[in-house]
Amino acid sequence: MPKPSASKAAAETGKTRRFISGVVEGFYGRPWTMEQRTELFQREQKWGLNTYLYAPKDDYKHRMYWRDLYSPEEAEKLVALITAAKKNGVDFIYAISPGLDITFSNPKEVATLKRKLDQVSGFGCSSFSLLFDDIETEMCPADKQAFSSFAHAQVAVTNEVFKHLGQPDTFLFCPTDYCAAFCTPNVSQSAYLHTVGENLLPGIDVLWTGPKVVSHHITVESIVEVSSVLKRAPVIWDNIHANDYDPQRIFMGPYKDRPTDLIPKLRGVLTNPNCEYYPNFVAIHTLATWCRSEGGRVGGQRDVEMTGDDDKAGSDPCYSPKRALTLALTDWLQEFLSTDQPGGPRPLNPTHLKKESSDEEPMQTDVGDPVYVPGSGDNPLFTAEPLTLDDLQLLSELFYLPYEHGSTARTMLTELDWLKAHREAVGEAETEMTAEWRSRAKCFDVMCVAVFTMFNRLSNAPNRSILYDLYNYICDIKSGVTLARAYVKQLGGQSRPSAQVMTDDPEPWGFRGGLSGEFQRMLPCHGNRDLFRHPPMTSVYSIRPFCPEDKTEIQKIHMEMQRGKAKAPAAALPALISDGLAGGQLSPSPNCGLVLEDERGVCGYALGLTDATAAALNNQRALPGDFPSLVTMQLHPRVTDPAPARRMIDSLLSLMKTSGSRGVFCELRQGDRRMFDFYSKLGSFTTLKMAGLPQDVVAMGTSL
C-alpha cells in the first residue's frame, strides 16, 4: 500500500527543498568501511555538506543481487550507518541498481524491488535512488511488447516505486544516458531524455554527469540546455575526482572548472571521488568550500572570502580553486600529524623519547633500557622530519586532476623535455646555451629532491591510514622522478651512465611492471612516452565506434584537410577511392569505422571497406592482389599527439582482420606529408604498385 506523500506535503506547505550537496560512494572497487563512512558524515556536518548517496558498485546487494534482502547482520550495519548519518545531519540516500537484469514489465519484479526498498525504509532510511547507469539498452522481448522504448520502461517503474514509497522528499533517478556524450544525436534532440523529462513525476530528481562521464568543464549553458529537456534542474553526479577507471592515478587537486553561477541552476552536486577514502579529503573539502562560496543560495552566508585570484581572465569572483586548495591542505595537514593507531611512528629525537609499557613492539626501546645517545664521532640518530604544508601542496600538484597536472608537475615535464631536446649543448665549449642548460638542470634537480623529501616525510607521518592509501602512488612517482633525475645527470656528465636508465636488464623498479606494462611495451611507441613529448599537452582523447550521425563532422575534417594541403583548387586534386568514404558517398563496412574525439568534438576518423573491389573499379583502379580492403584515416590539425592516432589505426586494423580481411591498402596524395610520415613510421605499411593510380597518388599497404 503506498505510503503518505512526503514531497506532496512539502509542496502544500511551501517548504523550500534544500540544495543537495555531498558525496556519492558510487565507484567500482572495494567499498569504504563502516568506520570510514561514519567519519565521512562527521566531516560533512563540519564542512556544511548534507547528503550521502550509498551506491557502491561492488556491494552485490546494491547491484548484481539487488533482489536479495539484507541479512540480520547486514541490516544491523545499515541501521547503524543510517543512524550515524542522521546524528550528523546528513541525508542518507539508499540507491539500488536493478538495471542489469530486471524485466520492467513483470509485476513480480517490480514487487521484489518494492520489497527490497521497504526493507531499507524499515531501517530508518527515507531517501532513495534508482540507478540505470552502465547497462545494456536492448530490452527483452516481454518489455518490447509492453513499452514503446527503454526510457518508457524505466520511467514507468520509477514512478510506480516513487509513489509506493510515499513520494519522498529526496528521490533520485539516474538515466542510462547520463551525460551529453551518450545522447543521440545530442541533448536537445535526445528522444530518451525527452521521454524522461515529459513522463517522470516532478518530485523525482535526475542525476547528470555533464558533457562527459568525467567532465572537464560544466557550463551554465549546458545545464540550461539539459534542464529544459528534463523539465527540472539536475543533480550533478561529479566524477572529476573519480579514479576507478585507472588504478595508476589518484586526484588531489581542488574542485574546479564549475562556475558558482551553476548553483542556482542546479538541484544539487554530489562528488563521486577516489576509491581510496582518505585521499578524498581535498576533493570533499574543496567541494564544500565551492558550495559555501555562493552565500545565501545554498543556505547560510559565506564564511570565508573566496574571490577569484587565480591570475586568469574570467576567474570566478566567488570561488578560487587555489585558495580553496590551500584551506583544504592546511586542515589535512593536521590529520596527517595526528596518530591514528597504536604503534605509529614516533619522534626519534632522544629528547622526545619516553618509556612505554611492557608490551612494546619489536625494534622499539624496551622498558628500562637506557636511551642511546650517539657519541661525537658516531652517526646521529635519524630524526623523522615533520610533514609541511609545502609537502602537501607538492603532493597535490603531482596528483592533480584528470585533465591537467599541477604547476610543479607541468614545470618538471617542460624542463625535462627542454633538457633532453638541448642535450647537445652540454658537449660544446662553455657557451651561453651551455650555461643555460646547466642552470635549468640544477633547477630540475632541486625539484626532484623536493619530491624525495616529500616522500620521506609522508612515509614517516604519524597517521598511517592516510599513508597506506597513498603509498603505492607516491612510490610510483618517486621511482619515475629517480629515473628522470639520473638521466639528466648522465646527460650533464655528472655521473657515469646510470644502470637504471641504460641497462638491458634493469631492476624491476626500473620499469612499469606487470602484464599491463608488457602490453604497453608491445604497442607501437607506447603512449607513456608520447603523452608529454611536447609539454604542457593535456588533451584527453577518446575513440568510439563510427555512427551515421558522424558523417557531417567527418566531411568537415576531410574538406578542411583538402584545402589546407592542396596547392591546387580542390576540384583539381587527383581523386582517391577513400574520398567516397570520407565524403559520405560510401559507408564503411559494419564495425569498421572509428571516430576520435577531444573536448571540442570530433577531431579524427578511421574508416574501412573490407571489400573495395567495386569502389576501385569505379575509380578505374586494379586492386593489389593481397590487399583487398581499403582504409582511410585523417586527423584535424589541432591533434598534435600521435599516440591516439596510432591507437585508432591499430584498433581499426584489428576490427578489419576480425571481419575477414587479409590485407589493407590506403591512398595518399603526395602533398599529404603528415599522413605519409604517419603510415611510414608505423613500420608495417609499405609502398605498393597499383595499376591505374594517378601520378600524384601513393598507395601503401599492410598484411593482416
C-alpha positions in Angstrom: 0.0 0.0 0.0 1.5 3.4 -0.9 2.8 5.5 1.9 1.8 9.1 2.6 3.4 11.6 0.2 6.2 13.5 1.9 7.1 15.6 -1.1 3.4 16.5 -1.8 3.0 17.6 1.8 6.2 19.7 1.5 4.8 21.3 -1.7 1.5 22.1 0.0 3.2 23.8 2.9 5.5 25.8 0.6 8.6 24.2 2.1 11.8 25.0 0.1 13.8 22.0 -0.9 17.4 22.4 0.2 20.3 22.2 -2.2 21.7 18.7 -2.3 25.5 18.7 -1.5 27.7 15.9 -0.5 29.3 12.6 -1.5 28.2 9.7 -3.6 30.0 6.4 -3.0 29.4 5.1 -6.5 32.7 3.8 -7.8 33.8 0.4 -8.9 36.1 -1.3 -6.4 36.4 -2.1 -2.7 33.6 -0.2 -0.9 34.5 2.1 2.1 34.3 0.6 5.6 31.5 1.4 8.0 34.0 3.3 10.2 35.2 5.4 7.2 31.6 6.3 6.3 30.8 7.3 9.8 33.9 9.6 9.8 32.7 11.0 6.5 29.3 12.0 8.0 31.2 13.9 10.7 33.3 15.7 8.1 30.2 16.6 6.0 28.5 18.1 9.1 31.6 20.1 9.9 32.0 21.4 6.4 28.4 22.2 5.7 27.5 19.3 3.3 24.2 17.5 3.8 24.0 14.3 1.7 25.5 10.8 1.3 24.4 8.6 -1.6 25.0 4.9 -0.9 25.7 3.3 -4.3 29.0 1.2 -4.2 29.0 -0.8 -7.4 30.7 -3.8 -5.7 28.1 -4.1 -2.9 26.5 -7.1 -4.6 23.1 -6.5 -3.0 23.0 -3.0 -4.4 23.6 -4.1 -8.0 24.3 -7.7 -9.0 22.0 -9.3 -6.5 19.6 -6.5 -6.0 16.6 -8.8 -5.4 18.2 -10.3 -2.2 17.1 -8.9 1.1 19.8 -8.0 3.7 20.6 -10.5 6.3 20.2 -9.6 10.0 23.9 -8.9 10.3 23.9 -6.7 7.2 20.7 -4.9 8.4 22.3 -4.1 11.7 25.2 -2.4 10.0 22.9 -0.4 7.7 20.8 0.7 10.6 23.9 1.9 12.4 25.0 3.7 9.3 21.7 5.5 8.7 21.5 6.4 12.4 25.0 7.9 12.2 24.1 9.9 9.2 21.0 11.3 10.9 23.0 12.1 14.0 25.3 14.3 11.9 22.5 16.0 9.9 23.3 14.0 6.7 20.6 12.8 4.5 21.3 9.1 3.8 20.1 8.2 0.3 19.9 4.5 -0.4 20.5 3.7 -4.1 19.7 0.4 -5.9 20.7 -0.5 -9.4 18.4 -3.2 -10.8 19.1 -2.4 -14.5 21.4 -5.3 -15.2 18.6 -7.9 -15.4 15.2 -6.5 -14.3 12.2 -7.3 -16.5 10.4 -4.0 -16.3 7.0 -5.4 -17.5 7.0 -8.2 -14.9 4.8 -7.3 -11.9 6.7 -9.8 -9.7 10.0 -8.0 -10.5 8.5 -4.6 -9.5 7.1 -6.1 -6.4 10.5 -7.5 -5.5 12.1 -4.1 -6.0 9.4 -2.5 -3.7 10.0 -5.2 -1.1 13.8 -4.5 -1.1 13.2 -0.8 -0.6 10.6 -1.3 2.0 13.2 -3.3 4.0 15.6 -0.4 3.8 12.9 2.0 4.7 12.3 -0.1 7.8 16.0 0.6 8.7 15.1 4.3 9.1 16.0 5.4 5.5 13.7 8.0 4.0 15.6 8.9 0.8 16.1 6.7 -2.2 17.6 6.5 -5.7 17.1 4.2 -8.7 20.1 3.9 -10.9 20.0 2.7 -14.5 23.6 3.6 -15.5 26.1 1.5 -17.3 23.7 -1.2 -18.5 22.7 -2.6 -21.9 19.9 -0.7 -23.7 18.4 -3.7 -25.5 15.0 -4.7 -24.0 13.9 -8.3 -23.6 11.0 -9.5 -25.8 8.5 -9.1 -22.9 9.5 -5.5 -22.3 9.4 -4.7 -26.1 5.7 -5.8 -26.1 4.8 -3.7 -23.0 6.8 -0.5 -23.6 7.5 1.7 -26.7 11.0 2.4 -25.6 13.6 1.7 -22.9 13.0 5.2 -21.4 9.3 4.5 -21.1 10.1 1.2 -19.3 12.5 2.9 -16.8 10.1 5.8 -16.1 7.1 3.6 -15.6 8.9 1.5 -12.9 10.5 4.6 -11.3 7.2 6.4 -11.0 5.5 3.4 -9.5 8.2 2.9 -6.9 8.3 6.6 -6.1 4.5 6.6 -5.4 4.8 3.3 -3.4 7.4 4.9 -1.1 5.1 7.9 -0.5 6.8 10.3 -2.8 9.8 11.0 -0.5 11.3 14.5 -0.4 14.5 13.1 -2.0 14.2 10.5 -4.7 16.9 10.4 -7.4 16.8 8.8 -10.9 20.0 8.1 -12.8 19.3 7.7 -16.5 21.2 5.4 -18.9 22.1 8.5 -21.0 23.5 10.3 -18.0 25.9 12.7 -19.9 25.7 14.7 -23.1 28.2 12.3 -24.9 25.7 9.4 -24.5 22.8 11.4 -26.1 21.7 10.6 -29.7 22.1 12.8 -31.6 22.6 15.4 -28.9 21.0 16.6 -25.7 18.3 18.8 -27.2 17.2 16.2 -29.7 17.5 13.1 -27.5 14.3 11.0 -27.6 15.4 9.2 -24.4 15.8 12.4 -22.4 12.6 13.9 -23.7 10.7 10.8 -22.6 12.3 11.1 -19.2 11.5 14.8 -18.9 7.9 14.5 -20.1 6.9 11.4 -18.1 9.0 11.3 -14.9 7.0 12.6 -11.9 8.0 16.1 -10.9 9.1 15.1 -7.4 11.8 12.9 -8.8 15.3 14.5 -9.5 17.6 13.4 -12.2 21.3 12.7 -11.9 23.7 14.1 -14.6 27.5 14.0 -15.0 27.8 16.8 -17.5 29.2 16.8 -21.1 31.0 13.6 -20.5 31.3 10.8 -17.9 34.3 12.6 -16.5 33.6 16.2 -17.4 36.5 18.7 -17.7 34.2 21.8 -17.6 30.5 22.1 -16.8 29.0 25.3 -18.1 25.8 27.2 -17.2 24.7 26.9 -20.8 25.0 23.1 -20.8 22.9 22.9 -17.7 20.3 25.2 -19.0 20.0 23.0 -22.1 19.6 19.7 -20.3 17.2 21.3 -17.7 14.9 22.4 -20.5 14.8 18.9 -21.8 14.4 17.2 -18.4 11.9 19.9 -17.2 13.8 20.1 -13.9 17.2 21.2 -12.7 19.6 18.2 -12.5 21.7 16.9 -9.6 25.3 16.7 -10.7 27.0 13.4 -10.1 30.5 14.7 -10.5 33.3 12.3 -11.5 36.0 14.9 -11.6 37.9 13.2 -8.8 36.9 9.6 -9.7 39.8 7.2 -10.3 38.2 3.8 -10.6 38.9 3.7 -14.4 42.7 3.9 -13.9 44.5 2.2 -11.0 47.7 4.2 -11.5 46.0 7.6 -11.0 44.7 9.4 -8.0 43.3 13.0 -7.9 44.0 15.5 -5.1 43.5 18.8 -6.9 40.7 21.2 -6.0 37.1 21.2 -7.2 37.3 23.5 -10.2 36.0 24.3 -13.7 32.5 24.6 -12.5 31.4 28.3 -12.0 29.5 29.1 -8.9 26.8 30.6 -11.3 25.8 27.0 -11.7 24.5 26.7 -8.1 21.1 28.4 -8.7 20.6 26.4 -11.9 21.1 23.0 -10.1 19.2 20.9 -7.7 22.5 19.7 -6.2 26.1 18.4 -6.6 27.5 15.1 -5.3 31.1 14.2 -5.8 32.0 10.6 -6.7 35.6 10.7 -5.6 38.7 8.4 -5.5 38.2 4.8 -4.5 40.7 5.4 -1.6 38.8 7.0 1.2 41.5 9.1 3.0 43.0 11.0 0.0 39.4 12.4 -0.7 39.9 15.0 2.0 40.8 17.6 -0.7 38.0 16.7 -3.1 35.3 16.9 -0.4 36.7 19.8 1.4 37.0 22.0 -1.7 33.5 21.0 -2.9 32.2 22.2 0.4 34.1 25.5 0.0 32.6 25.8 -3.5 29.1 25.3 -2.2 29.6 27.8 0.7 31.1 30.4 -1.7 27.6 31.2 -3.1 26.4 32.9 0.0 22.6 32.7 0.6 21.7 30.5 -2.4 22.9 27.2 -0.8 21.9 28.3 2.7 23.9 30.4 5.0 26.4 33.1 4.3 30.0 32.9 3.1 32.3 32.0 5.9 35.5 32.8 4.0 36.4 35.3 1.4 36.9 33.3 -1.8 37.2 35.9 -4.6 39.0 34.6 -7.6 42.7 35.1 -7.5 44.0 32.6 -10.0 45.5 35.2 -12.3 43.4 34.4 -15.3 40.7 36.2 -17.2 37.2 35.1 -16.4 38.1 33.7 -13.0 35.1 33.1 -10.7 34.5 36.2 -8.5 33.1 34.0 -5.7 35.5 31.0 -5.7 39.2 30.5 -6.1 40.3 26.9 -6.5 43.8 27.9 -5.4 42.7 29.3 -2.1 40.2 26.5 -1.6 43.1 24.0 -2.0 45.2 25.8 0.5 42.4 25.8 3.0 41.9 22.1 2.5 45.6 21.2 2.7 46.0 23.2 5.8 43.3 21.2 7.5 44.5 17.9 6.1 48.0 18.5 7.5 46.6 18.4 11.0 45.1 14.9 10.3 48.5 13.7 8.9 50.2 14.8 12.0 47.8 13.0 14.4 48.5 9.4 15.4 45.6 7.3 14.1 46.6 4.0 15.7 49.0 2.5 18.3 52.5 1.7 17.1 52.6 4.6 14.7 55.9 6.5 14.1 57.2 8.4 17.0 59.7 11.3 17.1 63.2 9.7 17.1 65.0 12.7 18.7 66.2 11.4 22.2 64.7 14.4 23.9 61.3 13.2 22.9 61.6 9.5 23.7 59.5 8.2 26.6 59.4 5.0 28.4 56.5 2.9 27.3 54.5 -0.1 28.7 56.0 -3.6 28.7 54.1 -4.7 25.5 56.4 -2.7 23.3 56.5 -3.8 19.6 59.8 -5.4 18.3 62.5 -3.0 17.3 61.5 -0.3 19.8 63.3 0.7 23.0 62.5 -1.8 25.8 61.3 -0.5 29.2 64.3 0.1 31.5 66.9 0.2 28.7 69.0 3.3 28.7 68.3 5.8 25.9 71.1 5.6 23.3 72.9 8.9 22.8 75.4 8.9 20.0 79.0 10.0 20.7 80.8 12.8 18.9 82.1 10.6 16.2 79.0 8.4 15.8 76.2 8.7 13.2 73.5 11.0 14.5 70.1 9.4 15.2 67.7 9.5 12.3 65.0 12.1 13.0 61.7 12.0 11.1 61.2 15.5 9.7 57.6 16.7 10.2 55.4 17.0 7.1 54.8 20.5 6.0 52.1 22.4 4.0 54.6 22.8 1.1 54.9 19.0 1.0 51.1 18.5 0.7 51.0 21.3 -1.9 53.6 19.4 -3.9 51.6 16.1 -3.4 48.5 17.7 -4.8 50.3 19.2 -7.8 51.8 15.8 -8.7 48.4 14.1 -8.5 46.1 16.9 -9.6 43.1 16.3 -11.8 42.2 14.1 -14.8 42.7 16.8 -17.4 45.7 18.7 -16.0 48.8 18.4 -13.9 49.6 20.9 -11.1 52.0 23.7 -11.8 55.1 21.9 -10.4 54.4 18.7 -12.4 54.0 20.8 -15.6 57.2 22.6 -14.9 59.1 19.3 -14.4 57.8 17.9 -17.6 58.6 21.1 -19.5 62.1 21.3 -18.1 62.9 17.6 -18.8 61.7 17.9 -22.3 63.9 21.0 -22.9 67.0 19.4 -21.3 66.5 16.4 -23.4 66.0 18.4 -26.6 69.1 20.6 -26.0 71.4 17.9 -24.7 73.9 18.6 -27.4 74.7 21.9 -25.7 76.5 20.1 -22.9 79.2 18.7 -25.1 80.2 22.1 -26.5 82.7 24.6 -25.2 81.3 26.8 -22.5 78.7 28.9 -24.2 75.6 30.8 -23.2 73.5 27.8 -24.1 75.7 25.5 -22.0 75.3 27.8 -19.0 71.5 27.8 -19.5 71.4 24.1 -19.8 73.3 23.6 -16.6 71.2 26.2 -14.8 68.0 24.5 -15.8 69.4 21.1 -15.0 70.2 22.4 -11.5 66.6 23.7 -11.0 65.2 20.4 -12.2 67.4 18.6 -9.7 66.1 20.8 -6.9 62.5 19.8 -7.9 63.4 16.1 -7.9 64.9 16.5 -4.4 61.7 18.1 -3.2 59.8 15.1 -4.3 62.1 12.8 -2.4 61.9 14.9 0.7 58.1 14.9 0.4 58.1 11.1 0.1 60.3 10.7 3.2 58.2 13.0 5.3 55.0 11.3 4.2 56.4 7.9 4.9 57.1 9.0 8.5 53.8 10.8 9.1 52.1 9.6 12.3 48.7 8.9 10.6 49.4 5.6 8.9 45.8 5.1 7.5 46.3 8.1 5.2 49.8 6.9 4.2 48.6 3.4 3.3 46.1 4.8 0.9 48.8 6.9 -0.8 51.8 4.7 -0.6 51.6 2.9 -3.9 51.1 6.3 -5.7 54.0 8.1 -4.0 56.3 5.1 -4.5 55.5 5.2 -8.2 56.1 8.9 -8.6 59.4 8.6 -6.6 60.5 5.8 -9.0 59.8 7.9 -12.1 61.4 11.0 -10.7 64.5 9.0 -9.7 64.9 7.7 -13.3 64.4 11.2 -14.7 67.0 12.7 -12.4 69.5 10.0 -13.2 69.0 10.6 -16.9 69.6 14.3 -16.6 72.7 13.8 -14.5 74.0 11.4 -17.1 73.4 14.0 -19.9 75.2 16.6 -17.9 78.2 14.4 -17.4 77.7 14.5 -13.6 77.7 10.7 -13.3 78.6 7.6 -15.2 75.8 6.2 -17.3 73.1 5.1 -14.9 72.3 1.4 -14.9 68.7 2.4 -14.1 68.5 4.2 -17.4 70.7 2.4 -19.8 70.9 -1.3 -18.9 69.1 -4.0 -20.8 68.5 -5.9 -17.6 67.1 -3.4 -15.1 65.9 -4.0 -11.6 62.2 -4.5 -11.6 61.6 -1.0 -10.1 63.3 0.5 -13.3 60.3 -0.2 -15.5 56.5 -0.2 -15.1 55.7 -3.8 -14.3 53.1 -6.5 -14.6 51.2 -7.7 -17.6 49.8 -4.3 -18.3 53.4 -2.9 -18.6 54.2 -5.8 -21.0 51.2 -5.0 -23.2 52.2 -1.3 -23.3 55.8 -2.1 -24.4 54.5 -4.2 -27.2 52.4 -1.4 -28.7 54.0 1.0 -31.2 55.7 3.9 -29.4 53.7 3.2 -26.3 51.6 6.1 -25.0 53.5 6.9 -21.8 56.4 8.3 -23.9 54.2 10.2 -26.2 51.7 12.0 -23.9 54.1 14.8 -22.9 56.5 14.8 -25.8 55.7 18.5 -26.2 54.6 19.7 -22.8 52.4 21.0 -21.4 50.0 18.9 -23.6 47.0 17.9 -21.5 44.4 17.0 -24.2 42.4 13.8 -23.5 41.1 11.8 -26.4 38.5 9.1 -26.7 38.0 6.6 -29.5 34.5 5.3 -30.2 32.7 3.5 -33.0 31.5 5.4 -36.0 27.8 6.1 -36.4 25.9 7.7 -39.3 25.4 11.0 -37.4 29.2 11.5 -37.6 29.2 11.9 -41.4 28.8 15.7 -41.3 31.8 16.2 -38.9 33.9 13.8 -40.9 33.1 15.6 -44.1 34.2 18.9 -42.5 37.6 17.5 -41.5 38.0 15.9 -44.9 37.3 19.2 -46.7 39.4 21.2 -44.3 42.4 19.0 -44.8 42.0 19.1 -48.6 42.0 22.8 -48.5 44.9 23.0 -46.1 47.2 20.6 -48.0 46.3 21.4 -51.6 48.4 23.7 -53.8 45.7 23.5 -56.4 41.9 24.0 -56.1 40.1 21.0 -54.5 38.5 20.2 -57.9 41.9 19.8 -59.5 43.2 17.3 -56.9 43.6 13.7 -58.0 40.7 11.6 -56.8 41.2 8.9 -54.2 39.0 5.9 -53.6 38.7 6.9 -50.0 37.2 10.3 -50.9 33.9 8.5 -51.2 34.3 7.1 -47.6 35.2 10.5 -46.1 32.7 12.4 -48.2 29.8 10.2 -47.2 29.1 8.7 -50.6 30.3 5.3 -49.3 29.6 3.8 -45.9 32.3 1.9 -44.0 31.8 -1.8 -43.6 30.0 -2.9 -40.5 32.1 -2.5 -37.3 34.9 -0.9 -39.4 34.7 2.7 -38.5 36.1 4.7 -35.6 35.9 8.3 -34.5 38.4 10.3 -32.4 37.1 13.0 -30.1 38.5 15.6 -27.8 36.9 18.2 -25.6 35.9 20.2 -28.7 34.2 17.3 -30.5 35.2 15.0 -33.4 38.8 15.6 -34.4 39.7 12.5 -36.5 38.4 9.3 -38.1 39.5 5.9 -39.4 37.2 4.1 -41.8 37.5 0.8 -43.7 35.9 -1.2 -46.5 36.6 -4.9 -46.2 35.9 -5.4 -49.9 37.0 -2.4 -52.0 36.6 -4.1 -55.4 33.6 -2.1 -56.6 35.0 1.1 -55.3 38.3 0.5 -57.1 36.5 -0.3 -60.4 34.5 2.9 -60.1 37.8 4.8 -59.9 39.5 2.8 -62.6 41.9 1.0 -60.3 43.1 -2.5 -60.1 43.3 -3.8 -56.5 46.6 -5.1 -55.4 46.2 -8.9 -55.0 46.9 -9.4 -51.3 45.2 -6.1 -50.2 41.5 -6.3 -50.9 40.5 -3.9 -48.2 40.6 -0.1 -48.1 41.4 2.1 -45.0 41.4 5.9 -44.7 42.4 8.0 -41.7 42.6 11.7 -41.1 43.2 14.0 -38.1 42.3 17.6 -37.5 45.4 19.9 -37.4 44.7 20.5 -33.7 45.6 16.9 -32.9 49.4 17.0 -32.4 49.8 13.9 -30.3 50.4 10.8 -32.5 49.5 8.3 -29.7 45.7 8.4 -30.1 46.1 8.2 -33.9 48.2 5.0 -33.5 45.7 3.5 -31.1 42.9 4.3 -33.6 44.5 2.8 -36.7 45.6 -0.3 -34.6 42.1 -0.8 -33.5 40.7 -0.4 -37.0 43.1 -2.9 -38.4 42.2 -5.4 -35.7 38.5 -4.9 -36.5 39.1 -5.5 -40.2 41.1 -8.6 -39.5 38.2 -9.9 -37.4 35.9 -9.1 -40.3 37.9 -11.4 -42.5 40.4 -9.1 -44.3 43.8 -10.4 -45.0 45.4 -7.1 -46.1 44.5 -3.4 -46.4 45.7 -0.5 -48.5 45.4 3.2 -48.4 45.8 6.0 -50.9 47.6 9.3 -50.1 48.2 12.4 -52.2 51.9 13.1 -52.4 51.4 16.5 -50.8 50.0 15.0 -47.6 53.3 14.5 -45.9 51.8 14.3 -42.5 49.8 11.1 -43.2 52.6 9.7 -45.4 55.0 10.1 -42.5 52.5 8.6 -40.1 51.9 5.4 -42.1 55.7 5.1 -42.8 56.5 5.3 -39.1 54.0 2.6 -38.1 56.6 0.2 -39.5 54.0 -2.2 -41.1 52.8 -0.2 -44.1 54.9 -0.3 -47.3 54.6 1.4 -50.7 52.5 -0.6 -53.3 52.4 -0.7 -57.0 48.8 -0.3 -58.2 47.5 -0.2 -61.8 45.5 2.9 -62.6 47.0 5.0 -59.8 47.1 8.8 -60.7 50.5 10.3 -61.0 50.4 12.3 -57.7 48.9 9.5 -55.6 50.8 6.9 -53.5 49.4 3.6 -52.3 50.6 1.9 -49.1 49.5 -1.4 -47.6 50.0 -3.9 -44.9 49.1 -7.6 -44.4 46.9 -8.6 -41.5 
